Amino acid sequence: MMGTKFSRHVSRFLRDRGGNFAIMTAVAVPVLAGSAGVAIDVSNMMMSRSELQQATDAAALAAATAMVNGTSSADGQTLASNFVSGQMANYLSSSAGLTTNAQVTQTTTSNGTNYSVVVNASYSMPVTGMTHLLGFNTMNISASSSSTSGTAMSPSAQSALSMYLVLDRSGSMADPTDTVNAEQPTTTTTTCTKTKNGQCTQTKTTTSTNYYTKIESLKIAVGNLAAQLQKADPNLQYVRTGADSYNNKADAASPLAWGESAALAYVNKLSASGTTDSSGAFANAYNALVAASENQAHMSKNGQVPTKYIVFMTDGDNNQANADTNTKISCDAARKAGIKVYTIAFMAPANGQALLKYCATTAADYFTPQNASDLFSAFQSIGQQASKQLTLLTK
């Protein structure tokens, strides 16, 4: 009898949907909240994993390049570890949970010396409070990269490249940035405040902060890029560079040549003036890179067909008739020809940004620096990516 009553109570309880809904809700809410937390954390984990892989790639390349230039094995290991920490510091709110290990191996043969750098990094990523409901406190992320450089590398370990710079030197490039000139942080100006008989008898001296101009910043950034390529190809066997500048029209160019010195000297002589039309200079870059003579130059020296790059930079927008349209035609042609286009909209307005975003090969190849420091970083990133070809890099 007692069992029958109990069965009836249970049956009635199960049929009571209002009560069941409350119980099911109480059970389901933590599960759903935890699931939402997991979704957020998985997304964060994927982005963190990508950042960590990029950091280890860059660290392995930087250390391998440094070894060729005389850095000791111990210092190379330290350099790689610090490089990862420095790169991730720009992304992580705290370096707690980040572990980096770098190993350098030196191999000497009759042909020379090779250096192998292996970088491993891991990060224990804190999770959201909702994920804690499912019993997780952290998510572990890891990345690994290796790089080899040296004088005994086989030709197949390095790949040739040709890079052409297309640079804006219009009048606005003379404007100051908000980055203080590191070599000369202040300027002193003396003015005459009192004269007598046409002669200055009293002066006033004022001191003001000295900011890099845009064109000064550009010259430094290109110099850094050139230095990276030179370190990766010290014997001028694999790299050819050229440059063209523009204001209202394309200037006479520095043609493609072995190494970086000619292009760098060209850039260092640039001055800012005039309006803006990028179409002619970009077309010159495209035509130079697709010319049969460019492939022939590499084949004769290193036996390879080079990977080709255009680095396209502006700080404004085109203000000549059809300049955007004609530039886009050349950008489309470059894309079709397999030329990788990096674009840098340096403190540029919306129209300039739109054009350069269109011309970039991928979204990752489009940079929008807002000050001189950002410009230096953009060119450094391009240099690192291009130099990967010159140093054997495997993930």
RODO-2510 file (C-alpha; in nm, 4 decimals, decimal comma):
residues 395
     n   res          X          Y          Z
     1     m     0,0000     0,0000     0,0000
     2     m     0,2813     0,2306     0,0965
     3     g     0,4604     0,1441    -0,2271
     4     t     0,1505     0,2195    -0,4304
     5     k     0,1125     0,5631    -0,2707
     6     f     0,4775     0,6384    -0,3295
     7     s     0,4455     0,5390    -0,6942
     8     r     0,1455     0,7688    -0,7365
     9     h     0,3403     1,0600    -0,5819
    10     v     0,6359     0,9995    -0,8118
    11     s     0,4101     0,9719    -1,1142
    12     r     0,2337     1,2959    -1,0250
    13     f     0,5690     1,4676    -0,9657
    14     l     0,6938     1,3634    -1,3065
    15     r     0,3737     1,4892    -1,4707
    16     d     0,4089     1,8260    -1,2959
    17     r     0,5802     2,0205    -1,5755
    18     g     0,6015     2,3447    -1,3802
    19     g     0,8138     2,1888    -1,1096
    20     n     1,0222     1,9904    -1,3580
    21     f     1,0955     2,3042    -1,5593
    22     a     1,2345     2,4776    -1,2543
    23     i     1,4523     2,1784    -1,1679
    24     m     1,5719     2,1325    -1,5252
    25     t     1,6491     2,5028    -1,5485
    26     a     1,8498     2,4871    -1,2291
    27     v     2,0485     2,1963    -1,3711
    28     a     2,0837     2,3354    -1,7252
    29     v     2,1874     2,6945    -1,6496
    30     p     2,5362     2,6090    -1,5168
    31     v     2,5913     2,3720    -1,8100
    32     l     2,4843     2,6315    -2,0655
    33     a     2,6886     2,9014    -1,8953
    34     g     2,9897     2,6749    -1,8897
    35     s     2,9419     2,5936    -2,2583
    36     a     2,9290     2,9640    -2,3438
    37     g     3,2467     3,0160    -2,1455
    38     v     3,4184     2,7312    -2,3300
    39     a     3,3215     2,8873    -2,6656
    40     i     3,4761     3,2199    -2,5635
    41     d     3,7888     3,0544    -2,4280
    42     v     3,8348     2,8331    -2,7337
    43     s     3,8200     3,1438    -2,9526
    44     n     4,0765     3,3174    -2,7301
    45     m     4,2901     3,0046    -2,7326
    46     m     4,2992     2,9956    -3,1134
    47     m     4,4045     3,3611    -3,1336
    48     s     4,6670     3,3124    -2,8618
    49     r     4,7977     3,0028    -3,0395
    50     s     4,8367     3,2035    -3,3626
    51     e     5,0221     3,4823    -3,1796
    52     l     5,2483     3,2316    -3,0052
    53     q     5,3320     3,0558    -3,3331
    54     q     5,4182     3,3855    -3,4996
    55     a     5,6383     3,4750    -3,2022
    56     t     5,8300     3,1454    -3,2133
    57     d     5,8705     3,1711    -3,5925
    58     a     6,0140     3,5212    -3,5633
    59     a     6,2336     3,4239    -3,2659
    60     a     6,3858     3,1249    -3,4476
    61     l     6,4565     3,3375    -3,7540
    62     a     6,6064     3,6238    -3,5510
    63     a     6,8334     3,3898    -3,3550
    64     a     6,9475     3,1988    -3,6653
    65     t     7,0300     3,5251    -3,8406
    66     a     7,2180     3,6519    -3,5343
    67     m     7,4249     3,3320    -3,5210
    68     v     7,5509     3,3886    -3,8742
    69     n     7,6597     3,7370    -3,7675
    70     g     7,8725     3,6164    -3,4770
    71     t     7,6344     3,5757    -3,1820
    72     s     7,7367     3,2941    -2,9467
    73     s     7,5166     2,9887    -2,8924
    74     a     7,4295     3,0953    -2,5377
    75     d     7,3428     3,4470    -2,6466
    76     g     7,1420     3,3042    -2,9371
    77     q     6,9341     3,0984    -2,6973
    78     t     6,8770     3,4005    -2,4754
    79     l     6,7888     3,6139    -2,7773
    80     a     6,5276     3,3638    -2,8953
    81     s     6,3678     3,3299    -2,5519
    82     n     6,3597     3,7045    -2,4947
    83     f     6,2211     3,7583    -2,8436
    84     v     5,9203     3,5361    -2,7717
    85     s     5,8611     3,7084    -2,4376
    86     g     5,8863     4,0511    -2,5992
    87     q     5,6493     3,9648    -2,8819
    88     m     5,3908     3,8090    -2,6509
    89     a     5,4131     4,1031    -2,4096
    90     n     5,2366     4,3085    -2,6783
    91     y     4,9506     4,0595    -2,6750
    92     l     4,9225     3,9212    -2,3211
    93     s     4,8141     4,1238    -2,0215
    94     s     5,0554     3,9202    -1,8101
    95     s     5,3522     3,6978    -1,8960
    96     a     5,2642     3,4621    -1,6095
    97     g     5,2160     3,1147    -1,7512
    98     l     5,4460     3,1735    -2,0521
    99     t     5,7396     2,9320    -2,0811
   100     t     6,0031     2,9462    -2,3546
   101     n     6,2911     2,7135    -2,4322
   102     a     6,5465     2,7628    -2,7105
   103     q     6,8225     2,5293    -2,8262
   104     v     7,1062     2,6124    -3,0669
   105     t     7,3099     2,3493    -3,2508
   106     q     7,6259     2,4331    -3,4436
   107     t     7,7528     2,2057    -3,7228
   108     t     8,0850     2,2656    -3,8947
   109     t     8,1819     2,1026    -4,2245
   110     s     8,4491     2,1621    -4,4846
   111     n     8,2074     2,4004    -4,6587
   112     g     8,1451     2,6187    -4,3567
   113     t     7,9278     2,6343    -4,0445
   114     n     7,5523     2,5944    -4,0071
   115     y     7,3398     2,6904    -3,7082
   116     s     7,0109     2,5263    -3,6150
   117     v     6,7762     2,7015    -3,3729
   118     v     6,4733     2,5281    -3,2199
   119     v     6,2277     2,7362    -3,0178
   120     n     5,9500     2,5815    -2,8083
   121     a     5,6982     2,7907    -2,6187
   122     s     5,3906     2,7163    -2,4120
   123     y     5,1329     2,9278    -2,2376
   124     s     4,8788     2,8395    -1,9690
   125     m     4,5915     3,0641    -2,0646
   126     p     4,3544     3,1627    -1,7832
   127     v     3,9898     3,0871    -1,8593
   128     t     3,6692     3,2746    -1,7904
   129     g     3,4666     3,2227    -1,4754
   130     m     3,1997     3,0374    -1,6711
   131     t     3,4479     2,7740    -1,7867
   132     h     3,5480     2,7231    -1,4239
   133     l     3,2001     2,5763    -1,3761
   134     l     3,3106     2,2810    -1,5896
   135     g     3,6218     2,2246    -1,3816
   136     f     3,8864     2,3935    -1,6020
   137     n     4,1247     2,6532    -1,4620
   138     t     4,3552     2,7047    -1,7619
   139     m     4,3972     2,6006    -2,1243
   140     n     4,7446     2,5002    -2,2395
   141     i     4,8772     2,6343    -2,5698
   142     s     5,2067     2,5449    -2,7324
   143     a     5,4035     2,6308    -3,0456
   144     s     5,7340     2,5254    -3,1940
   145     s     5,9548     2,6528    -3,4736
   146     s     6,3018     2,5865    -3,6086
   147     s     6,5362     2,7819    -3,8300
   148     t     6,8677     2,7015    -3,9943
   149     s     7,1262     2,9427    -4,1269
   150     g     7,4931     2,9408    -4,2122
   151     t     7,7638     2,9436    -4,4737
   152     a     7,7359     2,5738    -4,5568
   153     m     7,3666     2,5723    -4,6490
   154     s     7,2807     2,4146    -4,9818
   155     p     7,1259     2,6380    -5,2522
   156     s     6,7920     2,4618    -5,2053
   157     a     6,7850     2,5829    -4,8429
   158     q     6,7530     2,9439    -4,9551
   159     s     6,5099     3,1036    -5,1947
   160     a     6,5767     3,4064    -5,4102
   161     l     6,3650     3,7219    -5,3919
   162     s     6,3197     4,0489    -5,5762
   163     m     6,1634     4,3403    -5,3867
   164     y     6,0537     4,6767    -5,5233
   165     l     5,9652     4,9742    -5,3018
   166     v     5,6927     5,2174    -5,4129
   167     l     5,7104     5,5165    -5,1789
   168     d     5,5111     5,8374    -5,1373
   169     r     5,7170     6,1581    -5,1101
   170     s     5,4339     6,4106    -5,1512
   171     g     5,4327     6,7358    -4,9518
   172     s     5,2516     6,5928    -4,6509
   173     m     5,5474     6,3605    -4,5895
   174     a     5,7236     6,6652    -4,4418
   175     d     5,4660     6,6771    -4,1589
   176     p     5,5847     6,5775    -3,8109
   177     t     5,4781     6,2559    -3,6423
   178     d     5,4192     6,2281    -3,2679
   179     t     5,7389     6,0250    -3,2193
   180     v     6,0361     6,2090    -3,0697
   181     n     6,3589     6,1982    -3,2705
   182     a     6,5750     5,9615    -3,0669
   183     e     6,9051     6,1060    -3,1889
   184     q     6,8070     6,4711    -3,1452
   185     p     6,5109     6,4946    -2,9047
   186     t     6,5063     6,8750    -2,8878
   187     t     6,5771     7,1672    -3,1180
   188     t     6,7027     7,5107    -3,0203
   189     t     6,5872     7,8260    -3,1984
   190     t     6,7411     8,1696    -3,1535
   191     t     6,5412     8,4778    -3,2530
   192     c     6,6246     8,8457    -3,2404
   193     t     6,4080     9,0406    -2,9972
   194     k     6,5768     9,3817    -3,0112
   195     t     6,7725     9,5731    -3,2732
   196     k     6,9675     9,8958    -3,2895
   197     n     7,0874    10,0631    -3,6051
   198     g     6,9873     9,7561    -3,7996
   199     q     7,1913     9,5262    -3,5749
   200     c     7,0479     9,2631    -3,3399
   201     t     7,1314     9,3573    -2,9821
   202     q     6,9169     9,1096    -2,7945
   203     t     6,8155     8,7529    -2,8698
   204     k     6,5868     8,4908    -2,7227
   205     t     6,6598     8,1182    -2,7303
   206     t     6,3780     7,8656    -2,7127
   207     t     6,3924     7,4884    -2,6932
   208     s     6,1214     7,2630    -2,8334
   209     t     6,0610     6,8920    -2,8796
   210     n     6,1949     6,7572    -3,2074
   211     y     5,9645     6,5026    -3,3707
   212     y     6,0489     6,2786    -3,6623
   213     t     5,8885     6,3921    -3,9849
   214     k     5,7091     6,1290    -4,1873
   215     i     5,9822     6,1153    -4,4489
   216     e     6,2539     6,0872    -4,1833
   217     s     6,0607     5,7976    -4,0332
   218     l     6,0323     5,6346    -4,3746
   219     k     6,4073     5,6506    -4,4312
   220     i     6,4766     5,4874    -4,0933
   221     a     6,2154     5,2166    -4,1569
   222     v     6,3565     5,1328    -4,5012
   223     g     6,7059     5,1257    -4,3499
   224     n     6,5911     4,8684    -4,0953
   225     l     6,4316     4,6566    -4,3683
   226     a     6,7499     4,6735    -4,5760
   227     a     6,9580     4,5679    -4,2752
   228     q     6,7403     4,2602    -4,2212
   229     l     6,7770     4,1512    -4,5832
   230     q     7,1499     4,2182    -4,5783
   231     k     7,2001     4,0021    -4,2698
   232     a     7,0073     3,7179    -4,4301
   233     d     7,2002     3,7471    -4,7584
   234     p     7,5439     3,8916    -4,6738
   235     n     7,7049     3,7636    -4,9933
   236     l     7,4488     3,9257    -5,2270
   237     q     7,3505     3,5930    -5,3802
   238     y     6,9723     3,5910    -5,3465
   239     v     6,8299     3,9423    -5,2991
   240     r     6,7633     4,2118    -5,5574
   241     t     6,5913     4,5372    -5,4648
   242     g     6,4688     4,8448    -5,6484
   243     a     6,2745     5,1587    -5,5558
   244     d     6,0578     5,4279    -5,7077
   245     s     5,9061     5,7342    -5,5414
   246     y     5,6161     5,9522    -5,6442
   247     n     5,4324     6,2738    -5,5788
   248     n     5,2114     6,4044    -5,8590
   249     k     5,4044     6,1708    -6,0919
   250     a     5,6547     5,8882    -6,0730
   251     d     6,0179     5,9868    -6,0256
   252     a     6,3147     5,8304    -6,1995
   253     a     6,3594     5,4936    -6,0298
   254     s     6,6455     5,3055    -5,8714
   255     p     6,6405     4,9891    -6,0867
   256     l     6,6516     4,6379    -5,9452
   257     a     7,0047     4,5483    -5,8401
   258     w     7,1822     4,2951    -5,6194
   259     g     7,1658     4,3755    -5,2502
   260     e     7,0025     4,6766    -5,0865
   261     s     7,2597     4,9565    -5,0989
   262     a     7,1416     5,1235    -5,4208
   263     a     6,7742     5,1257    -5,3198
   264     l     6,8606     5,2512    -4,9707
   265     a     7,0773     5,5331    -5,1063
   266     y     6,7897     5,6319    -5,3354
   267     v     6,5423     5,6464    -5,0451
   268     n     6,7799     5,8457    -4,8251
   269     k     6,7895     6,1222    -5,0875
   270     l     6,4105     6,1668    -5,1025
   271     s     6,2519     6,5009    -5,0160
   272     a     5,8857     6,5810    -4,9629
   273     s     5,6958     6,7996    -5,2113
   274     g     5,3989     6,8062    -5,4473
   275     t     5,0675     6,6226    -5,4698
   276     t     4,9929     6,2506    -5,5038
   277     d     4,9601     6,0013    -5,7903
   278     s     5,0792     5,6480    -5,7160
   279     s     4,9803     5,4911    -6,0494
   280     g     5,3024     5,5489    -6,2439
   281     a     5,5403     5,4321    -5,9726
   282     f     5,3390     5,1186    -5,9011
   283     a     5,3253     5,0369    -6,2734
   284     n     5,7035     5,0794    -6,2900
   285     a     5,7467     4,8326    -6,0046
   286     y     5,5185     4,5776    -6,1677
   287     n     5,6875     4,6065    -6,5077
   288     a     6,0355     4,5708    -6,3567
   289     l     5,9447     4,2583    -6,1616
   290     v     5,7679     4,0756    -6,4470
   291     a     6,0396     4,1539    -6,7012
   292     a     6,2083     3,8410    -6,8331
   293     s     6,5459     3,9949    -6,7521
   294     e     6,4686     3,9798    -6,3772
   295     n     6,4244     3,6022    -6,3778
   296     q     6,7301     3,5679    -6,5980
   297     a     6,9435     3,7662    -6,3521
   298     h     6,8571     3,5226    -6,0734
   299     m     6,8934     3,2130    -6,2885
   300     s     7,2428     3,3202    -6,3870
   301     k     7,3537     3,3785    -6,0274
   302     n     7,1591     3,1340    -5,8083
   303     g     6,9664     2,9120    -6,0490
   304     q     6,6243     3,0102    -5,9103
   305     v     6,3099     3,1924    -6,0117
   306     p     6,2671     3,4572    -5,7393
   307     t     5,9665     3,5266    -5,5232
   308     k     5,8632     3,8838    -5,5990
   309     y     5,7420     4,1586    -5,3664
   310     i     5,6129     4,5137    -5,3896
   311     v     5,6118     4,7316    -5,0769
   312     f     5,3606     5,0107    -5,1474
   313     m     5,3422     5,3041    -4,9032
   314     t     5,1432     5,6278    -4,8886
   315     d     5,0486     5,8830    -4,6255
   316     g     4,7624     6,0386    -4,8230
   317     d     4,5201     5,9738    -5,1049
   318     n     4,5593     6,0192    -5,4776
   319     n     4,4388     6,3583    -5,6006
   320     q     4,5170     6,3249    -5,9706
   321     a     4,2595     6,2130    -6,2281
   322     n     4,2229     5,8329    -6,2617
   323     a     4,5148     5,7691    -6,0259
   324     d     4,3216     5,5259    -5,8036
   325     t     4,1740     5,3439    -6,1033
   326     n     4,5095     5,3047    -6,2763
   327     t     4,6816     5,1968    -5,9559
   328     k     4,4179     4,9287    -5,9010
   329     i     4,4737     4,8000    -6,2562
   330     s     4,8427     4,7487    -6,1758
   331     c     4,7552     4,5917    -5,8387
   332     d     4,5266     4,3429    -6,0133
   333     a     4,8022     4,2638    -6,2632
   334     a     5,0514     4,2080    -5,9804
   335     r     4,8099     3,9751    -5,8027
   336     k     4,7584     3,7774    -6,1243
   337     a     5,1356     3,7534    -6,1765
   338     g     5,1872     3,6103    -5,8263
   339     i     5,3642     3,9184    -5,6886
   340     k     5,3095     3,9601    -5,3155
   341     v     5,2069     4,3164    -5,2335
   342     y     5,2585     4,4637    -4,8877
   343     t     5,0844     4,7972    -4,8331
   344     i     5,1454     5,0606    -4,5649
   345     a     4,8891     5,3381    -4,5118
   346     f     5,1010     5,5663    -4,2933
   347     m     4,8693     5,8038    -4,1035
   348     a     4,6655     5,8052    -4,4250
   349     p     4,3046     5,9280    -4,4657
   350     a     4,0133     5,6994    -4,5507
   351     n     4,0554     5,7028    -4,9301
   352     g     4,4254     5,6238    -4,9073
   353     q     4,3540     5,3406    -4,6667
   354     a     4,0876     5,2006    -4,8980
   355     l     4,3247     5,1909    -5,1953
   356     l     4,6045     5,0225    -5,0052
   357     k     4,3689     4,7731    -4,8468
   358     y     4,2522     4,6845    -5,1984
   359     c     4,6076     4,6379    -5,3269
   360     a     4,7400     4,4241    -5,0393
   361     t     4,7651     4,0557    -5,1292
   362     t     4,5915     3,9571    -4,8040
   363     a     4,4527     4,1424    -4,5029
   364     a     4,7665     4,0407    -4,3102
   365     d     4,9808     4,2236    -4,5678
   366     y     4,8060     4,5590    -4,5027
   367     f     4,9495     4,7895    -4,2347
   368     t     4,8065     5,1129    -4,0924
   369     p     5,0823     5,2714    -3,8768
   370     q     4,9717     5,5831    -3,6904
   371     n     5,3147     5,7039    -3,5780
   372     a     5,6823     5,6532    -3,6540
   373     s     5,7191     5,3630    -3,4116
   374     d     5,4326     5,1798    -3,5829
   375     l     5,5961     5,2444    -3,9204
   376     f     5,9237     5,0940    -3,7979
   377     s     5,7312     4,7875    -3,6774
   378     a     5,5492     4,7495    -4,0096
   379     f     5,8716     4,7484    -4,2104
   380     q     6,0334     4,5181    -3,9556
   381     s     5,7477     4,2716    -3,9948
   382     i     5,7833     4,2798    -4,3730
   383     g     6,1572     4,2274    -4,3389
   384     q     6,1073     3,9277    -4,1114
   385     q     5,8572     3,7675    -4,3458
   386     a     6,0702     3,8230    -4,6558
   387     s     6,3847     3,7031    -4,4772
   388     k     6,2199     3,3701    -4,4013
   389     q     6,2977     3,2795    -4,7600
   390     l     6,6637     3,3533    -4,7103
   391     t     6,6911     3,1367    -4,3989
   392     l     6,5485     2,7870    -4,4035
   393     l     6,2459     2,7988    -4,1713
   394     t     6,0303     2,4964    -4,0896
   395     k     5,7423     2,4762    -3,8463
***
